[in-house]
């Protein structure tokens, strides 16, 4: 273990489901061993079977039946809570965390309503505690590579992008508690747009270097007699700098992400770990039909573990940002404001879809 005088952040995980059990907690344990700057001291879950598993896998961690009891017993010894429950519970748990003077790391989406998201931003500012969303796609190696290419100016100013997320099924939870909770709106708040919309939308903010001003959307529920959340979702986002096209589906025959980013001088195409950069170079020839352009194509393969739904390998980079926000007092930073904008986008897109794909305006300012 790396031995330093650095502060050890003491945390509690609320919700011991798939993402915490396979993603967050293993990442914390590895970080504790390698960097020694974090310690998980408590876990809460309402499911008895999950609590038993937590006791077996984390024998030195105190386990509670619900977050309120945990906060009453542990808050004085904590620095932060990690909220890894279904989305409809995020707001109430985060508000309780702020009332106890704790920083909050929260899984996406931040909340299921715009009003709840705004309340969380205000509570974070008022309590002078950090609110930080788990926008972990930014920390995928291939996505970091995209950012570097855009920053280099190689493809010029980005004019448009397309983001396709293909899944062959909805993301399932643990066997011990409502495995298909994402198909129940009372727990999830929505379907694939609620599940993957945040990831998709904050990437468009980054690549378009702006926030969208309008959205038009369409969605479908292929088995409405069985489920009440959408499994297919498409949207067009209008930016001051161009357009972004989004398609999310739980009914594809494959698990894959395909992204394209089109710039003034070239384009980036991503197929999971494979990235292609095509750039144009002017020539002296008379080939007017081709615009006197010569194309240069570069291909790379950047391992990013897309098939691992826990995304455990991306968590350390995200936690570095959370830790920095705490150190500098960035209570409602760029990530938190973009989490609010993602919630606004999801809810406005749902309204667009329900109103015949009508284009609806979006606010680009975040009021606290």
C-alpha positions in Angstrom: 0.0 0.0 0.0 1.2 3.5 -0.8 1.8 5.2 2.6 1.3 9.0 2.8 -0.3 11.5 5.1 -3.3 12.0 2.8 -6.8 12.3 4.2 -8.7 9.0 4.1 -12.3 9.6 2.9 -14.7 7.5 4.9 -17.8 6.5 3.0 -21.1 4.5 3.2 -22.7 2.8 0.2 -26.5 3.0 0.1 -27.8 0.1 -2.0 -26.0 -3.1 -2.4 -27.2 -4.1 -5.8 -25.4 -4.9 -9.0 -23.6 -1.6 -9.6 -22.3 -1.3 -6.1 -21.6 -5.0 -5.6 -19.7 -5.5 -8.9 -18.6 -1.9 -9.6 -18.3 0.6 -6.8 -17.3 -1.5 -3.8 -14.6 -3.6 -5.7 -13.2 -0.3 -7.0 -13.1 1.2 -3.5 -11.4 -1.9 -2.0 -8.8 -1.9 -4.7 -8.2 1.9 -4.3 -8.0 1.4 -0.5 -5.2 -1.1 -1.0 -3.3 0.8 -3.7 -3.8 4.4 -2.6 -5.1 4.2 0.9 -7.3 7.3 0.6 -10.8 5.8 0.9 -12.5 3.5 3.3 -16.0 2.1 3.1 -17.3 1.7 6.7 -21.0 1.0 6.2 -23.6 -0.4 3.7 -27.4 -0.1 3.8 -29.9 -2.2 1.8 -33.5 -3.0 2.3 -33.2 -6.6 1.1 -32.2 -9.1 3.7 -30.5 -11.5 1.2 -28.4 -8.6 -0.1 -27.5 -7.6 3.4 -26.4 -11.1 4.2 -24.2 -11.1 1.1 -22.7 -7.8 2.1 -21.9 -9.2 5.6 -20.1 -12.2 4.0 -18.2 -10.2 1.4 -17.4 -7.2 3.6 -16.9 -8.6 7.1 -15.4 -5.4 8.5 -18.2 -3.2 7.3 -21.3 -2.4 9.3 -24.5 -3.3 7.5 -27.9 -1.6 8.0 -31.5 -2.2 7.0 -32.0 1.3 5.6 -30.2 4.5 4.9 -31.9 6.5 7.7 -30.6 4.2 10.4 -27.2 4.2 8.8 -27.0 8.0 8.8 -28.2 8.2 12.4 -25.5 5.8 13.5 -22.6 6.6 11.2 -22.9 10.2 10.0 -20.4 11.6 12.5 -17.7 9.3 11.3 -18.4 9.7 7.5 -17.2 12.1 4.8 -19.6 10.9 2.0 -22.3 8.6 0.9 -22.5 6.7 -2.4 -26.0 6.3 -3.6 -26.4 3.2 -5.7 -30.2 2.6 -5.4 -32.9 2.7 -8.2 -33.3 6.3 -9.4 -36.6 7.1 -7.7 -34.9 7.0 -4.3 -31.9 9.2 -5.2 -33.3 12.6 -4.2 -34.5 11.7 -0.8 -31.3 9.9 0.2 -29.1 12.7 -1.2 -31.1 15.3 0.8 -30.7 13.3 3.9 -27.0 13.1 3.3 -26.7 16.8 2.9 -28.7 17.3 6.2 -26.1 15.2 7.9 -23.3 17.3 6.5 -22.0 14.7 4.0 -20.7 14.9 0.4 -22.8 12.9 -2.0 -21.7 10.7 -4.9 -24.8 9.5 -6.8 -25.5 7.1 -9.6 -27.1 8.3 -12.8 -29.7 9.7 -13.4 -29.2 12.2 -10.6 -33.0 12.3 -10.1 -36.2 11.4 -12.0 -37.6 14.9 -12.0 -36.4 18.4 -12.8 -37.7 19.7 -9.5 -35.8 17.1 -7.5 -32.6 17.8 -9.4 -32.9 21.5 -8.7 -33.6 20.8 -5.0 -30.4 18.7 -4.8 -28.2 21.4 -6.4 -29.6 24.0 -3.9 -29.1 21.7 -1.0 -25.5 21.0 -2.0 -24.8 24.7 -2.3 -26.6 25.6 1.0 -24.9 22.8 3.0 -21.5 23.4 1.3 -21.1 19.8 0.4 -20.2 18.3 -2.9 -22.9 16.8 -5.2 -21.2 14.6 -7.8 -22.9 12.3 -10.4 -21.5 9.0 -11.6 -21.0 10.1 -15.2 -18.6 7.3 -15.8 -18.7 7.1 -19.6 -16.4 10.2 -19.6 -13.8 7.9 -18.0 -13.8 5.1 -20.6 -10.4 5.1 -22.2 -11.8 5.4 -25.7 -13.9 8.4 -24.7 -10.9 10.1 -23.2 -9.1 9.4 -26.5 -12.0 11.2 -28.4 -11.6 14.2 -26.1 -7.8 14.3 -26.9 -8.5 14.2 -30.6 -11.0 17.0 -30.5 -8.7 19.1 -28.3 -5.8 18.6 -30.8 -7.8 20.3 -33.5 -7.2 17.4 -35.9 -10.9 17.2 -37.0 -11.6 20.9 -36.5 -14.7 22.3 -34.9 -17.3 19.6 -34.2 -20.5 20.2 -36.2 -22.6 17.1 -35.5 -22.5 13.7 -33.8 -24.5 10.5 -33.6 -24.6 8.3 -30.5 -26.0 4.8 -30.8 -26.3 2.5 -27.7 -27.4 -1.0 -28.6 -28.4 -3.5 -25.9 -30.0 -6.9 -26.4 -31.9 -6.6 -23.1 -32.7 -4.2 -20.3 -30.0 -4.0 -17.7 -31.0 -6.5 -15.0 -30.6 -6.2 -11.3 -29.6 -8.8 -8.8 -31.5 -12.1 -8.3 -32.3 -11.3 -4.7 -34.4 -8.2 -5.3 -36.7 -7.3 -8.3 -34.3 -8.3 -11.1 -36.3 -6.4 -13.7 -36.9 -3.2 -11.7 -35.8 -1.1 -14.7 -39.1 -2.2 -16.4 -41.1 -0.8 -13.5 -41.5 3.0 -13.6 -42.2 3.2 -9.9 -38.6 2.3 -9.3 -36.7 3.4 -12.4 -38.6 6.5 -13.3 -38.4 5.5 -17.0 -36.9 3.1 -19.4 -33.7 3.2 -21.5 -33.8 7.0 -21.8 -33.6 7.1 -18.0 -31.0 4.4 -17.8 -28.7 5.5 -20.7 -29.9 9.0 -21.5 -27.5 10.7 -19.1 -24.5 8.9 -20.5 -25.4 9.9 -24.0 -26.4 13.4 -23.3 -23.4 14.5 -21.3 -21.2 13.2 -24.0 -23.0 15.3 -26.6 -22.4 18.4 -24.3 -18.7 17.6 -24.2 -18.3 16.9 -27.9 -20.5 19.8 -29.2 -18.9 22.2 -26.7 -22.4 23.6 -25.9 -25.7 22.7 -24.4 -28.8 21.9 -26.5 -31.6 24.4 -26.9 -34.3 22.2 -28.4 -35.2 18.5 -28.4 -37.5 16.3 -30.4 -38.0 12.7 -29.4 -39.8 9.4 -30.2 -40.0 6.2 -28.1 -41.8 2.9 -28.0 -42.7 0.1 -25.6 -42.7 -3.1 -27.5 -44.5 -5.1 -24.8 -46.9 -2.6 -23.2 -49.0 -5.4 -21.6 -45.9 -6.5 -19.7 -43.8 -3.4 -19.1 -44.5 0.3 -18.5 -41.0 1.7 -19.5 -39.7 2.3 -23.0 -37.2 0.0 -24.6 -36.5 2.1 -27.7 -35.8 5.8 -27.7 -34.6 8.3 -30.4 -34.0 12.0 -30.2 -32.5 14.9 -32.1 -30.8 17.6 -30.0 -30.4 21.1 -31.5 -27.2 22.9 -30.4 -26.0 26.4 -31.2 -23.1 24.5 -32.9 -25.0 21.9 -34.8 -27.1 18.7 -34.3 -26.8 15.5 -32.3 -28.7 12.3 -33.1 -29.3 9.8 -30.4 -30.6 6.2 -30.5 -31.0 4.0 -27.5 -32.4 0.5 -27.6 -32.8 -2.6 -25.4 -34.1 -4.7 -28.3 -31.0 -5.0 -30.5 -29.4 -8.3 -31.2 -26.1 -7.1 -29.9 -24.4 -5.1 -27.0 -22.5 -2.3 -28.6 -21.8 1.4 -28.8 -21.3 3.2 -32.1 -20.4 6.9 -32.0 -19.5 9.3 -34.8 -18.2 12.8 -34.4 -18.1 15.0 -37.5 -15.9 18.0 -37.6 -14.9 20.7 -40.2 -11.8 18.8 -41.2 -12.5 15.2 -40.4 -14.5 12.7 -38.4 -14.1 10.2 -35.6 -15.9 6.8 -35.7 -16.1 4.6 -32.7 -17.2 0.9 -32.6 -16.7 -0.2 -29.0 -12.9 -0.3 -28.6 -12.2 0.5 -32.3 -11.6 4.1 -33.2 -11.1 5.5 -36.7 -9.9 9.1 -37.4 -10.4 10.3 -40.9 -8.9 13.7 -41.8 -8.9 15.6 -45.0 -5.9 17.3 -46.6 -6.0 19.6 -49.6 -4.1 18.7 -52.7 -2.8 20.6 -55.7 -4.6 18.4 -58.2 -7.5 19.4 -60.5 -9.9 16.9 -59.0 -12.7 19.4 -58.4 -15.3 16.6 -58.1 -13.6 15.4 -54.9 -12.9 18.9 -53.7 -9.2 18.5 -54.3 -9.1 16.5 -51.0 -6.9 13.6 -50.0 -8.1 11.6 -47.0 -5.9 10.2 -44.3 -7.4 7.4 -42.1 -5.9 6.3 -38.8 -7.2 3.3 -36.8 -6.6 2.5 -33.2 -7.9 -0.1 -30.8 -8.3 1.2 -27.2 -9.4 -1.4 -24.7 -12.3 0.0 -22.7 -14.1 -3.0 -21.2 -17.4 -2.1 -22.8 -18.8 -5.6 -22.2 -18.3 -5.3 -18.5 -21.6 -3.6 -17.3 -20.1 -2.8 -13.9 -17.5 -0.5 -15.5 -15.4 -1.1 -12.5 -12.2 -0.1 -14.3 -13.5 3.4 -15.0 -14.4 4.2 -11.4 -11.0 5.2 -10.1 -10.7 8.1 -12.5 -14.2 9.3 -11.6 -13.4 9.1 -7.9 -10.3 11.2 -8.5 -12.6 14.0 -9.7 -15.0 13.6 -6.8 -12.1 13.8 -4.4 -10.7 16.9 -6.1 -14.1 18.6 -5.9 -14.2 17.9 -2.1 -10.7 19.3 -1.7 -11.3 22.5 -3.6 -14.9 23.0 -2.4 -16.5 22.7 -5.8 -19.9 21.9 -4.3 -22.1 22.3 -7.4 -19.6 22.0 -10.2 -19.8 21.3 -13.9 -20.7 17.6 -13.4 -23.6 18.4 -11.1 -25.0 21.1 -13.4 -24.7 18.8 -16.4 -26.5 16.1 -14.4 -29.4 18.5 -13.9 -29.4 19.3 -17.6 -29.5 15.6 -18.4 -32.6 15.2 -16.2 -34.2 18.2 -17.9 -33.4 16.7 -21.3 -34.8 13.2 -20.4 -38.1 14.7 -19.0 -38.5 17.1 -21.9 -37.8 14.3 -24.4 -40.5 12.2 -22.8 -42.9 15.1 -23.2 -41.9 15.6 -26.8 -42.5 11.9 -27.5 -45.9 12.0 -25.8 -46.9 15.1 -27.9 -46.3 13.6 -31.3 -42.6 14.3 -31.5 -43.1 18.0 -31.1 -39.8 20.0 -30.8 -39.6 21.5 -27.3 -37.3 24.2 -25.9 -34.6 23.5 -23.3 -33.2 25.9 -20.7 -29.4 26.0 -20.9 -28.9 27.9 -17.6 -29.0 26.1 -14.2 -30.7 28.0 -11.4 -29.7 27.2 -7.9 
